[in-house]
Amino acid sequence: MSTVAVGTAPRYRRVGSMPILIAAILGLALAGQTLRGVVAGTPDIATAATVFCGIFVQALPFLGLGVVISGAVAALVTPDRLARWLPRRPALAILTAGVGGAALPGCECGAVPIARRLFGDGSVGAAALTFMLAAPAINPVVLVATAVAFPGEPRMVAARCAASLLTALTMGALWARFGRPAWITCPTPGAEAGDGARWRVFTEAARHDFLVAASYLVIGAAAAAALHVLVPARVFDHIAGQLALGIAVMAVLAVVLALCSEADAFVAASLSMLPLVPRLVFLVVGPAVDVKLFAMQAGMFGRAFAIRFAPLTFAVAVAAATGVGLLMIGPP
């Protein structure tokens, strides 16, 4: 007869997110025949499923590539090293961080803690914010994904790059002029030390970014599929005929859906009933400010920072995307 020591509580092993994901995939695979019959018998569901699968299948390779690169950046490019690369003059530091963001692909979720550590290490705060906004928006993975999502529309790629870089540089300059260090109320997060931790940092960063980004991709693809089926065509015709309304709707949609920057272009491309300029606003606003980024910034920088930075970033991103879109793409 076994005994349990007095005062010793039984230990329960916590089930992680990856086993849950694998179990869900296996469950859907086993139910595939039944689900296929339901989809084939309902035209609206068939249309939604086609839109959903098209977005997800196209975006998944770029999402996978992005999270692998993001994990490598997290493991190999330390915040200390980034701080040493920045010029000491604020104007040059802002420009370097903005342009240099293109060389460090990664998810916006990974850019926030890097930017926070740059603040803590005494680097120019404006440059850290510029990097945080530029890196997930103008890196090669995102631009190639945009080109694939919008074939025959090189203007969308150029306009996205220009408007996102303009947003990042503008916010960096505004912080350099008006920002207050007192708004940063959260302590600097601890950094990983030693070469032996690099593999763990890589795997954890890649796993985290994939699960977060894939979950939001599913939500975004499902939302796009629902819009195709549930919203009458006359509503889209009304929005398409009013540029200001289309811009406002797509800007709010970008904040709510909170898509990963490696996948958002495929959702925007699926909304072909809308003009290009509102869809450009969607692509520029999303990587700059959304609900998950606001929560991360509040946790990493402090609530005083987030409630000032997020609304201003939203306004700057909408203005930059609209202006660049009208100049490079033209009115609808």
VOMARLO-516554 format. One record per residue: residue in one letter; z, y, x of N, C-alpha, C, CB in turn. Coordinates in steps of 0.05 Angstrom, whole numbers, padded with zeros to 5 digits, always signed. Last residue first. Glycine has a CB too. Example, Ala and Ser with C-alpha at 12.3 -4.5 7.8 and 13.67 -1.06 7.14 Angstrom:
<sites>
S+00142-00045+00257+00143-00021+00273+00157+00001+00258+00114-00012+00282
A+00156-00114+00264+00156-00090+00246+00156-00066+00264+00181-00089+00226
</sites>
This chain:
<sites>
P-01125+01120-00181-01138+01098-00195-01163+01108-00211-01118+01085-00214
P-01133+01159-00119-01123+01155-00146-01138+01133-00160-01125+01181-00163
G-01129+01129-00053-01141+01146-00073-01130+01140-00101-01171+01142-00074
I-01114+01108-00004-01126+01091-00024-01141+01106-00045-01105+01073-00037
M-01096+01150+00027-01111+01129+00040-01125+01110+00020-01092+01112+00057
L-01071+01188-00009-01089+01197+00013-01107+01174+00023-01072+01208+00036
L-01041+01158-00044-01061+01176-00055-01081+01185-00033-01048+01200-00068
G-01008+01131-00006-01026+01117-00024-01048+01134-00035-01011+01104-00046
V-00978+01173+00016-00997+01158+00033-01017+01142+00016-00981+01138+00051
G-00950+01189-00031-00967+01207-00016-00988+01193+00001-00950+01225+00001
T-00924+01141-00046-00942+01155-00065-00961+01173-00050-00926+01171-00086
A-00894+01129-00001-00914+01110-00010-00934+01123-00029-00900+01086-00025
A-00861+01175+00002-00878+01168+00024-00901+01149+00015-00863+01155+00047
A-00833+01173-00047-00850+01196-00041-00870+01189-00019-00832+01219-00032
V-00807+01123-00043-00825+01128-00065-00844+01151-00058-00810+01134-00091
A-00776+01133+00004-00796+01111+00003-00816+01115-00019-00782+01084+00000
V-00743+01175-00013-00761+01179+00009-00783+01158+00009-00746+01178+00036
A-00714+01150-00055-00730+01174-00060-00751+01178-00038-00712+01199-00063
F-00688+01108-00026-00706+01103-00049-00724+01126-00054-00689+01097-00074
T-00657+01137+00010-00679+01120+00020-00698+01113-00002-00667+01094+00032
L-00621+01161-00026-00640+01177-00010-00663+01161+00001-00624+01191+00012
P-00594+01115-00046-00610+01132-00064-00630+01150-00049-00592+01149-00081
A-00573+01094+00006-00591+01079-00012-00607+01097-00031-00576+01058-00028
F-00537+01132+00029-00561+01123+00043-00581+01111+00024-00555+01104+00065
R-00493+01139-00005-00509+01162+00004-00537+01153+00014-00495+01178+00025
I-00472+01090-00013-00478+01106-00037-00493+01132-00030-00452+01113-00051
A-00465+01071+00040-00485+01059+00022-00492+01077-00001-00475+01032+00012
F-00423+01102+00062-00450+01103+00073-00470+01094+00053-00451+01086+00099
A-00381+01088+00030-00387+01116+00032-00415+01120+00043-00367+01131+00049
R-00376+01032+00038-00387+01042+00013-00395+01071+00014-00366+01038-00009
G-00400+01007+00101-00380+01019+00084-00392+01031+00059-00365+01041+00100
F-00430+00974+00134-00426+01002+00141-00403+01015+00126-00452+01017+00137
M-00427+00922+00111-00429+00926+00140-00423+00954+00149-00457+00918+00150
G-00423+00928+00055-00405+00910+00070-00405+00915+00100-00412+00882+00065
A-00464+00963+00043-00436+00970+00036-00416+00953+00051-00432+00967+00006
Q-00507+00933+00062-00500+00958+00075-00472+00967+00068-00520+00980+00067
M-00506+00891+00025-00502+00886+00053-00494+00911+00068-00527+00874+00065
A-00516+00918-00024-00491+00903-00020-00485+00898+00009-00492+00876-00036
F-00567+00939-00012-00544+00957-00018-00518+00943-00014-00547+00968-00047
L-00595+00891-00006-00592+00909+00017-00569+00928+00012-00617+00923+00023
K-00595+00873-00059-00581+00857-00038-00577+00874-00013-00598+00832-00031
V-00623+00913-00086-00595+00907-00093-00581+00891-00072-00594+00892-00120
D-00659+00953-00038-00657+00937-00062-00628+00929-00066-00676+00911-00059
V-00699+00988+00007-00675+00989-00010-00678+00971-00034-00669+01018-00019
A-00740+00971+00041-00723+00993+00048-00697+00994+00032-00738+01019+00044
P-00772+00930+00020-00758+00926+00046-00739+00948+00054-00778+00922+00068
G-00787+00959-00031-00772+00934-00029-00758+00929-00003-00790+00912-00034
V-00819+01005-00021-00791+01008-00030-00775+00983-00025-00791+01015-00060
V-00869+00983-00006-00854+01001+00012-00825+01003+00004-00867+01029+00012
L-00887+00952-00049-00885+00940-00022-00869+00957-00002-00913+00936-00011
F-00886+00989-00092-00870+00964-00093-00865+00953-00065-00883+00944-00111
V-00925+01024-00074-00897+01033-00077-00878+01010-00077-00894+01051-00102
L-00969+00990-00080-00961+00999-00054-00932+01009-00054-00980+01021-00043
R-00971+00988-00136-00964+00964-00121-00957+00970-00092-00988+00944-00122
P-00986+01041-00147-00960+01031-00155-00952+01006-00141-00959+01026-00185
V-01039+01038-00120-01018+01056-00111-00990+01048-00121-01024+01085-00121
L-01072+01001-00147-01062+00995-00121-01039+01013-00112-01084+00997-00100
P-01057+00989-00218-01071+01001-00196-01058+00995-00169-01074+01031-00200
L-01048+00924-00251-01039+00951-00244-01055+00962-00220-01009+00950-00236
M-01066+00873-00255-01072+00891-00278-01063+00920-00272-01059+00881-00303
S-01048+00843-00214-01074+00855-00211-01082+00874-00233-01095+00834-00207
L-01000+00820-00193-01000+00840-00214-01025+00857-00213-00975+00859-00212
S-01006+00791-00147-01010+00777-00172-01011+00796-00196-00987+00757-00176
A-00993+00826-00106-01022+00820-00110-01026+00806-00137-01032+00802-00088
A-00937+00825-00110-00952+00850-00117-00981+00844-00122-00949+00870-00094
V-00929+00773-00092-00920+00780-00119-00935+00805-00128-00890+00785-00120
F-00948+00778-00041-00961+00759-00059-00953+00764-00088-00954+00730-00051
A-00915+00814-00017-00943+00822-00021-00956+00803-00040-00957+00821+00006
D-00865+00790-00009-00868+00809-00032-00897+00816-00037-00853+00834-00027
A-00855+00758+00035-00866+00746+00011-00873+00765-00011-00847+00726+00000
E-00832+00785+00076-00853+00766+00083-00867+00755+00058-00843+00744+00100
S-00790+00813+00053-00814+00828+00060-00837+00810+00068-00809+00847+00082
C-00760+00783-00005-00763+00784+00024-00790+00798+00031-00761+00756+00037
L-00741+00822-00063-00757+00801-00049-00756+00805-00019-00786+00802-00059
A-00712+00847-00106-00701+00843-00080-00715+00821-00064-00671+00836-00082
L-00717+00860-00160-00725+00834-00152-00714+00827-00124-00755+00832-00152
V-00697+00914-00162-00684+00893-00177-00691+00865-00167-00692+00895-00207
V-00731+00944-00129-00703+00945-00124-00689+00921-00138-00691+00971-00134
A-00781+00934-00152-00776+00926-00124-00747+00925-00118-00790+00946-00105
L-00775+00957-00203-00778+00928-00201-00773+00918-00172-00807+00920-00209
V-00774+01011-00189-00749+00998-00200-00751+00968-00198-00745+01007-00229
A-00827+01015-00172-00805+01022-00154-00779+01009-00163-00802+01052-00152
M-00856+01002-00218-00858+00985-00194-00835+00990-00174-00885+00988-00181
V-00842+01045-00252-00836+01018-00260-00836+00999-00235-00857+01008-00280
A-00860+01090-00223-00832+01087-00230-00825+01058-00236-00824+01106-00253
I-00916+01080-00221-00900+01082-00196-00870+01078-00202-00904+01110-00183
G-00928+01081-00276-00932+01056-00260-00917+01057-00234-00962+01053-00254
L-00916+01134-00288-00901+01113-00301-00904+01087-00285-00911+01109-00330
A-00955+01160-00257-00926+01165-00252-00909+01143-00264-00918+01192-00263
L-01004+01141-00279-00996+01135-00251-00966+01139-00246-01012+01153-00232
Q-01024+01111-00333-01005+01133-00326-00994+01127-00299-00983+01136-00347
G-01054+01066-00342-01067+01092-00348-01049+01116-00341-01073+01094-00376
A-01020+01025-00331-01042+01030-00312-01055+01057-00317-01063+01008-00314
I-00988+01026-00377-00977+01033-00351-00999+01040-00331-00960+01010-00340
H-01026+01010-00415-01013+01036-00418-01001+01045-00391-00991+01034-00439
D-01040+00960-00396-01061+00981-00398-01049+01008-00400-01079+00975-00423
F-00991+00935-00401-01002+00939-00375-01024+00960-00375-01012+00913-00363
V-00990+00934-00457-00969+00948-00442-00978+00954-00414-00943+00930-00441
R-01033+00903-00472-01034+00932-00478-01013+00948-00464-01032+00936-00508
A-01019+00852-00459-01038+00865-00442-01038+00895-00447-01066+00854-00446
P-00948+00839-00466-00975+00841-00477-00993+00857-00458-00974+00854-00505
V-00908+00796-00428-00915+00824-00432-00944+00826-00443-00912+00841-00406
L-00907+00741-00420-00890+00753-00441-00898+00782-00447-00861+00752-00432
V-00943+00727-00379-00943+00713-00404-00929+00728-00426-00929+00686-00401
H-00937+00759-00334-00964+00752-00343-00964+00741-00371-00976+00733-00323
L-00882+00761-00329-00896+00785-00337-00924+00779-00347-00897+00804-00313
A-00871+00708-00312-00862+00717-00339-00877+00742-00348-00832+00721-00339
A-00893+00711-00261-00904+00692-00280-00897+00700-00309-00895+00663-00275
A-00858+00748-00238-00886+00755-00240-00900+00737-00261-00900+00752-00213
A-00810+00719-00242-00813+00744-00256-00842+00752-00260-00798+00766-00241
A-00822+00676-00208-00817+00671-00236-00819+00696-00253-00789+00659-00239
A-00827+00704-00160-00850+00689-00170-00846+00683-00200-00855+00663-00155
G-00774+00723-00155-00796+00741-00157-00821+00728-00169-00803+00753-00130
I-00744+00675-00152-00739+00695-00174-00763+00713-00177-00713+00711-00168
V-00767+00653-00106-00768+00639-00132-00764+00658-00155-00747+00616-00132
L-00752+00693-00070-00780+00688-00075-00784+00673-00101-00792+00672-00051
Y-00697+00688-00070-00708+00712-00082-00738+00709-00086-00703+00736-00064
S-00695+00638-00044-00683+00641-00071-00694+00666-00085-00653+00643-00070
A-00718+00649+00005-00731+00630-00014-00720+00633-00042-00728+00601-00004
A-00681+00684+00028-00707+00693+00022-00721+00675+00002-00724+00695+00047
V-00635+00650+00032-00634+00675+00017-00662+00684+00008-00620+00697+00034
L-00655+00607+00062-00644+00602+00036-00642+00627+00019-00616+00590+00039
F-00674+00634+00108-00692+00618+00092-00681+00614+00064-00698+00591+00105
D-00629+00659+00129-00651+00676+00120-00669+00660+00102-00666+00687+00144
H-00597+00613+00142-00588+00633+00123-00611+00649+00112-00568+00651+00136
R-00630+00586+00179-00622+00573+00154-00614+00593+00133-00600+00553+00159
A-00634+00626+00220-00658+00616+00206-00652+00603+00179-00674+00596+00224
A-00580+00632+00234-00595+00655+00224-00620+00646+00209-00603+00673+00247
E-00567+00579+00250-00553+00591+00228-00568+00614+00216-00525+00600+00237
T-00603+00570+00293-00604+00553+00269-00590+00566+00245-00591+00526+00276
F-00589+00613+00328-00616+00610+00318-00616+00594+00292-00633+00597+00339
V-00535+00603+00338-00542+00628+00326-00570+00626+00313-00542+00651+00347
R-00540+00553+00363-00525+00555+00338-00532+00581+00323-00495+00554+00343
W-00568+00568+00408-00580+00549+00390-00566+00551+00363-00579+00521+00401
R-00530+00603+00433-00556+00613+00424-00569+00594+00403-00575+00617+00447
A-00483+00588+00455-00483+00594+00426-00510+00601+00416-00463+00616+00421
G-00491+00584+00509-00488+00559+00494-00488+00564+00464-00462+00546+00502
D-00492+00634+00530-00518+00622+00525-00515+00597+00508-00532+00615+00551
G-00445+00682+00503-00452+00658+00518-00478+00646+00510-00431+00637+00515
A-00423+00704+00439-00422+00706+00468-00431+00679+00480-00394+00713+00478
E-00437+00745+00382-00436+00718+00394-00437+00721+00425-00459+00701+00384
A-00395+00799+00362-00420+00789+00372-00416+00761+00383-00432+00808+00393
G-00363+00823+00302-00362+00810+00328-00389+00799+00336-00341+00788+00328
P-00381+00885+00270-00377+00856+00270-00377+00845+00298-00399+00843+00253
T-00343+00945+00271-00367+00931+00282-00362+00901+00281-00373+00940+00311
P-00311+00963+00208-00312+00958+00237-00337+00943+00245-00287+00942+00245
C-00332+01013+00161-00327+00985+00167-00328+00981+00197-00348+00967+00153
T-00347+01066+00154-00318+01059+00151-00312+01030+00158-00309+01065+00123
I-00384+01117+00164-00384+01089+00173-00355+01080+00174-00399+01086+00201
W-00374+01170+00153-00383+01153+00130-00384+01124+00138-00411+01162+00121
A-00364+01194+00200-00341+01187+00184-00349+01170+00160-00327+01212+00174
P-00412+01209+00222-00400+01183+00231-00377+01175+00214-00391+01186+00260
R-00461+01235+00180-00433+01239+00189-00422+01211+00197-00415+01252+00167
G-00526+01266+00179-00508+01243+00178-00481+01249+00190-00520+01220+00193
F-00563+01306+00186-00542+01310+00166-00522+01287+00165-00555+01312+00138
R-00597+01295+00230-00591+01322+00222-00566+01325+00205-00615+01335+00208
A-00600+01240+00234-00594+01255+00258-00586+01284+00252-00618+01256+00277
W-00616+01228+00182-00589+01220+00191-00581+01236+00216-00588+01190+00197
L-00667+01249+00182-00647+01260+00164-00619+01253+00172-00653+01250+00135
A-00692+01216+00220-00689+01244+00226-00668+01257+00207-00716+01258+00222
G-00689+01166+00193-00675+01170+00219-00671+01199+00225-00692+01157+00241
M-00720+01177+00149-00691+01172+00145-00676+01174+00171-00688+01144+00133
T-00769+01185+00175-00757+01206+00159-00728+01202+00155-00771+01209+00132
L-00779+01135+00197-00776+01158+00215-00762+01181+00200-00803+01167+00226
A-00783+01103+00150-00763+01097+00171-00758+01121+00188-00771+01074+00188
T-00827+01127+00123-00800+01125+00111-00778+01121+00131-00800+01102+00090
L-00867+01118+00161-00860+01146+00154-00832+01146+00141-00881+01158+00135
L-00870+01063+00159-00861+01076+00184-00853+01105+00179-00884+01075+00205
S-00888+01056+00106-00862+01045+00114-00852+01058+00140-00864+01015+00118
A-00937+01083+00108-00916+01092+00090-00889+01082+00098-00923+01085+00061
A-00965+01052+00147-00961+01081+00151-00938+01091+00134-00987+01096+00144
C-00965+01000+00125-00954+01005+00152-00947+01034+00155-00973+00996+00174
R-00991+01008+00076-00964+00998+00077-00950+01004+00104-00963+00968+00071
A-01041+01027+00094-01024+01045+00078-00995+01035+00078-01034+01047+00050
A-01061+00981+00119-01057+01006+00135-01038+01025+00120-01083+01020+00140
V-01062+00946+00075-01047+00939+00100-01041+00964+00115-01063+00919+00117
M-01095+00972+00040-01068+00966+00032-01051+00960+00056-01067+00942+00012
R-01144+00975+00066-01129+01000+00061-01100+00994+00054-01143+01016+00039
P-01166+00925+00065-01152+00933+00089-01136+00959+00086-01171+00936+00112
E-01181+00886+00022-01168+00912+00018-01153+00919+00043-01149+00911-00007
G-01199+00834+00028-01219+00855+00023-01207+00883+00018-01235+00848-00001
P-01140+00806+00001-01165+00802+00016-01186+00824+00008-01177+00774+00011
F-01080+00811-00002-01100+00830-00012-01126+00827+00004-01089+00859-00010
A-01054+00769+00024-01050+00773-00005-01070+00792-00017-01022+00783-00010
V-01071+00776+00076-01078+00752+00063-01075+00755+00032-01061+00728+00073
A-01047+00826+00087-01076+00823+00089-01086+00798+00075-01085+00822+00119
T-00993+00813+00081-01005+00832+00063-01036+00830+00063-00996+00861+00071
A-00988+00777+00124-00984+00767+00097-00996+00786+00077-00954+00764+00092
V-00996+00815+00166-01015+00793+00162-01012+00781+00134-01011+00770+00183
L-00950+00846+00158-00976+00858+00155-00998+00837+00152-00983+00875+00180
V-00908+00809+00167-00911+00823+00141-00939+00834+00137-00890+00845+00139
V-00918+00795+00220-00918+00775+00200-00922+00787+00172-00891+00759+00200
P-00915+00844+00250-00940+00831+00246-00941+00810+00224-00948+00818+00271
N-00874+00894+00215-00878+00874+00236-00904+00858+00230-00854+00855+00237
I-00859+00933+00180-00884+00937+00194-00889+00916+00215-00885+00965+00206
A-00810+00918+00155-00831+00928+00139-00858+00930+00153-00824+00956+00129
P-00767+00903+00187-00776+00884+00166-00800+00893+00151-00754+00879+00147
A-00766+00950+00223-00770+00923+00232-00779+00904+00210-00745+00912+00245
A-00753+00999+00195-00780+00993+00205-00785+00964+00210-00785+01009+00230
L-00699+01000+00180-00719+01004+00159-00747+00995+00169-00720+01032+00150
M-00672+00992+00228-00665+00975+00205-00686+00977+00183-00638+00984+00194
F-00693+01033+00261-00700+01005+00266-00695+00987+00242-00684+00994+00290
T-00667+01076+00236-00697+01074+00237-00706+01046+00242-00708+01093+00259
L-00614+01064+00246-00624+01064+00218-00654+01062+00217-00614+01089+00204
A-00615+01070+00302-00607+01044+00290-00617+01042+00261-00576+01041+00291
A-00628+01123+00308-00647+01103+00318-00640+01076+00305-00646+01101+00348
A-00582+01147+00287-00608+01151+00274-00628+01130+00282-00618+01179+00280
G-00543+01133+00325-00542+01122+00298-00569+01125+00283-00520+01134+00282
V-00553+01115+00390-00559+01136+00371-00560+01124+00343-00585+01151+00378
S-00499+01072+00410-00527+01081+00410-00531+01103+00389-00546+01058+00405
G-00448+01051+00408-00451+01078+00418-00480+01088+00419-00439+01081+00444
D-00440+01003+00386-00443+01003+00415-00449+01031+00425-00464+00985+00423
G-00441+01011+00331-00415+01006+00344-00417+01008+00374-00406+00979+00336
F-00496+01018+00321-00477+01039+00316-00451+01035+00332-00471+01041+00286
L-00512+00967+00334-00522+00989+00350-00505+01014+00345-00552+00995+00343
R-00488+00938+00294-00478+00935+00321-00488+00957+00339-00485+00908+00332
R-00520+00954+00251-00492+00961+00251-00480+00958+00279-00476+00942+00231
A-00570+00933+00265-00567+00962+00263-00537+00970+00264-00580+00973+00238
I-00557+00879+00259-00565+00889+00285-00561+00919+00286-00595+00882+00291
P-00545+00875+00203-00523+00872+00223-00531+00881+00251-00515+00843+00224
V-00599+00889+00184-00575+00905+00177-00553+00900+00197-00566+00898+00149
A-00637+00852+00198-00638+00878+00211-00613+00894+00206-00662+00894+00201
G-00630+00807+00167-00622+00806+00195-00622+00833+00209-00640+00787+00210
C-00651+00824+00119-00623+00816+00119-00613+00814+00148-00620+00788+00106
E-00704+00833+00129-00687+00856+00127-00658+00849+00127-00693+00872+00102
C-00728+00786+00178-00721+00793+00151-00703+00817+00151-00707+00769+00136
G-00774+00802+00231-00750+00790+00220-00745+00800+00192-00726+00796+00237
P-00804+00820+00293-00806+00811+00265-00780+00799+00256-00828+00791+00262
L-00808+00866+00334-00786+00848+00329-00786+00839+00300-00759+00862+00335
A-00848+00903+00337-00848+00882+00357-00826+00861+00353-00846+00893+00385
A-00838+00942+00300-00861+00924+00296-00862+00901+00315-00887+00940+00299
G-00797+00971+00321-00791+00953+00300-00814+00934+00294-00784+00968+00275
G-00819+01008+00356-00810+00982+00367-00803+00962+00346-00787+00987+00385
V-00827+01052+00322-00850+01037+00332-00842+01010+00342-00865+01053+00354
G-00771+01064+00313-00790+01060+00291-00815+01044+00300-00799+01087+00281
A-00749+01068+00363-00738+01048+00345-00758+01043+00322-00711+01057+00334
T-00779+01111+00383-00780+01085+00397-00770+01063+00378-00763+01086+00422
L-00764+01153+00348-00792+01144+00350-00794+01116+00362-00808+01164+00366
I-00709+01155+00360-00718+01150+00332-00747+01139+00333-00716+01175+00315
A-00710+01168+00414-00697+01143+00405-00706+01135+00377-00666+01146+00406
L-00733+01218+00414-00747+01196+00426-00736+01169+00418-00747+01198+00457
A-00692+01246+00387-00719+01245+00376-00735+01222+00388-00733+01272+00383
P-00645+01237+00420-00647+01227+00393-00675+01225+00382-00631+01245+00375
R-00647+01211+00486-00653+01234+00469-00658+01224+00440-00678+01250+00479
R-00642+01162+00509-00618+01176+00502-00623+01200+00484-00604+01186+00527
P-00682+01105+00487-00678+01130+00502-00653+01145+00492-00703+01149+00499
L-00663+01036+00484-00667+01061+00470-00664+01085+00489-00648+01064+00446
W-00649+00991+00513-00677+00998+00512-00682+01026+00500-00692+00978+00497
R-00595+00985+00504-00603+00994+00531-00633+01002+00531-00599+00972+00551
A-00595+00966+00451-00583+00992+00457-00592+01003+00484-00553+00991+00456
L-00617+00916+00458-00632+00936+00443-00621+00964+00449-00630+00930+00413
R-00575+00892+00486-00601+00895+00499-00618+00916+00485-00616+00869+00501
D-00535+00892+00447-00531+00906+00472-00557+00911+00486-00512+00890+00490
P-00558+00858+00407-00556+00887+00402-00550+00903+00427-00534+00892+00382
T-00604+00811+00438-00577+00819+00430-00577+00849+00424-00557+00813+00452
V-00649+00767+00427-00649+00796+00430-00623+00806+00420-00673+00809+00415
L-00638+00712+00417-00647+00721+00443-00646+00751+00448-00675+00712+00448
A-00620+00703+00364-00609+00688+00386-00615+00700+00413-00618+00660+00385
A-00650+00737+00331-00620+00738+00330-00607+00724+00354-00611+00725+00304
V-00701+00721+00345-00693+00748+00352-00662+00750+00352-00704+00768+00332
A-00700+00669+00323-00704+00673+00352-00695+00700+00361-00733+00668+00359
G-00694+00681+00268-00673+00666+00282-00675+00669+00312-00674+00637+00275
S-00743+00707+00260-00718+00722+00255-00695+00708+00270-00712+00724+00226
I-00779+00666+00268-00778+00689+00287-00752+00704+00284-00803+00707+00282
V-00764+00635+00224-00762+00624+00251-00761+00646+00271-00786+00605+00256
V-00775+00669+00182-00747+00662+00187-00743+00649+00214-00736+00643+00165
G-00831+00674+00186-00814+00698+00188-00785+00690+00195-00814+00714+00163
L-00850+00623+00176-00855+00636+00202-00836+00659+00206-00884+00645+00204
G-00833+00618+00122-00823+00600+00143-00826+00612+00170-00837+00574+00141
L-00863+00660+00098-00834+00660+00096-00822+00643+00118-00824+00651+00069
F-00914+00641+00107-00905+00666+00120-00875+00669+00119-00919+00690+00106
P-00913+00594+00075-00917+00593+00104-00908+00618+00119-00947+00588+00110
L-00900+00616+00021-00882+00599+00036-00887+00597+00066-00882+00572+00024
A-00940+00645-00005-00920+00660+00010-00903+00642+00028-00901+00674-00010
Q-00972+00607-00030-00984+00626-00011-00963+00639+00006-01000+00647-00026
V-00935+00581-00063-00949+00566-00042-00962+00584-00021-00971+00548-00055
F-00918+00623-00097-00899+00609-00080-00913+00595-00057-00883+00589-00096
I-00965+00640-00124-00949+00659-00108-00932+00644-00088-00931+00676-00126
G-00981+00592-00149-00999+00607-00131-00984+00625-00113-01019+00622-00147
C-00937+00579-00180-00944+00562-00158-00962+00576-00138-00957+00536-00168
F-00938+00622-00217-00915+00617-00201-00922+00601-00176-00893+00602-00217
V-00989+00617-00241-00982+00641-00227-00959+00636-00208-00975+00664-00247
T-00982+00565-00264-01004+00571-00245-00998+00595-00228-01031+00574-00259
A-00940+00574-00299-00936+00555-00277-00958+00559-00255-00937+00526-00287
A-00963+00609-00335-00940+00618-00319-00936+00600-00295-00914+00618-00336
T-01002+00575-00357-01010+00600-00343-00987+00610-00325-01017+00622-00363
A-00970+00536-00380-00989+00529-00359-00998+00553-00343-01014+00515-00372
I-00943+00565-00418-00927+00554-00395-00946+00546-00373-00911+00530-00404
D-00987+00576-00451-00972+00598-00439-00956+00588-00415-00953+00611-00459
P-01004+00523-00467-01021+00541-00452-01006+00564-00437-01042+00554-00469
T-00975+00463-00465-00968+00490-00473-00984+00510-00456-00938+00495-00471
G-00986+00414-00443-00988+00417-00472-00982+00444-00482-00969+00398-00485
A-00977+00418-00389-01005+00414-00398-01007+00418-00428-01014+00386-00390
V-00921+00422-00388-00937+00445-00379-00965+00442-00390-00938+00447-00349
V-00905+00371-00405-00897+00395-00420-00915+00418-00413-00867+00402-00413
G-00928+00339-00365-00937+00336-00393-00929+00360-00410-00924+00311-00404
R-00900+00357-00320-00929+00361-00322-00939+00358-00350-00943+00341-00303
L-00849+00339-00331-00854+00367-00331-00884+00373-00333-00842+00380-00306
T-00857+00283-00325-00849+00294-00351-00855+00324-00353-00819+00290-00356
Q-00871+00281-00271-00889+00271-00292-00883+00282-00319-00888+00240-00292
G-00825+00303-00244-00852+00316-00243-00870+00307-00265-00864+00311-00217
A-00775+00286-00236-00782+00294-00263-00810+00306-00265-00761+00314-00273
L-00774+00277-00182-00772+00254-00199-00780+00261-00228-00744+00243-00198
A-00778+00331-00164-00799+00312-00158-00798+00288-00176-00797+00303-00128
L-00730+00352-00182-00755+00362-00194-00778+00343-00188-00761+00390-00182
G-00695+00322-00149-00693+00320-00178-00719+00329-00192-00670+00335-00188
L-00710+00340-00098-00714+00311-00106-00713+00308-00136-00692+00294-00092
I-00694+00393-00103-00722+00387-00098-00728+00358-00106-00729+00392-00068
A-00638+00387-00110-00654+00400-00131-00684+00393-00128-00650+00430-00130
A-00624+00364-00061-00620+00349-00086-00636+00361-00109-00590+00349-00094
I-00636+00407-00027-00651+00381-00024-00648+00365-00050-00640+00365+00000
L-00599+00445-00045-00627+00450-00046-00644+00425-00045-00636+00469-00023
I-00551+00419-00033-00557+00425-00061-00587+00430-00064-00541+00450-00070
P-00554+00416+00023-00555+00391+00007-00561+00396-00022-00528+00376+00009
M-00552+00474+00033-00576+00458+00040-00576+00431+00025-00576+00453+00069
S-00501+00492+00017-00525+00501+00002-00549+00484+00008-00531+00530+00007
G-00450+00440+00020-00464+00464+00029-00489+00470+00012-00473+00461+00058
V-00390+00421-00007-00418+00415-00007-00433+00441+00000-00428+00404-00034
R-00330+00409+00027-00346+00428+00012-00376+00422+00015-00340+00457+00022
R-00285+00357+00020-00308+00368+00035-00325+00385+00018-00324+00344+00047
Y-00217+00364+00013-00242+00360-00002-00265+00373+00015-00241+00372-00031
R-00157+00335+00029-00179+00351+00038-00204+00344+00023-00183+00349+00068
P-00092+00338-00001-00117+00323+00004-00139+00343+00011-00125+00307-00021
A-00037+00363+00035-00055+00366+00013-00081+00351+00019-00061+00396+00007
T+00025+00342+00052-00002+00342+00061-00021+00343+00038-00008+00318+00079
G+00075+00337+00032+00067+00364+00040+00039+00365+00050+00086+00374+00061
V+00085+00272+00058+00095+00293+00040+00085+00319+00051+00125+00292+00038
A+00029+00229+00068+00051+00245+00079+00058+00267+00060+00044+00256+00107
V+00017+00174+00029+00007+00200+00036+00031+00217+00046-00008+00214+00013
T+00006+00104+00038+00023+00127+00032+00010+00152+00042+00051+00123+00043
S-00019+00042+00014-00021+00066+00031-00003+00088+00020-00051+00076+00032
M+00000-00024+00017+00000+00000+00000+00000+00025+00018+00025+00000-00019
</sites>
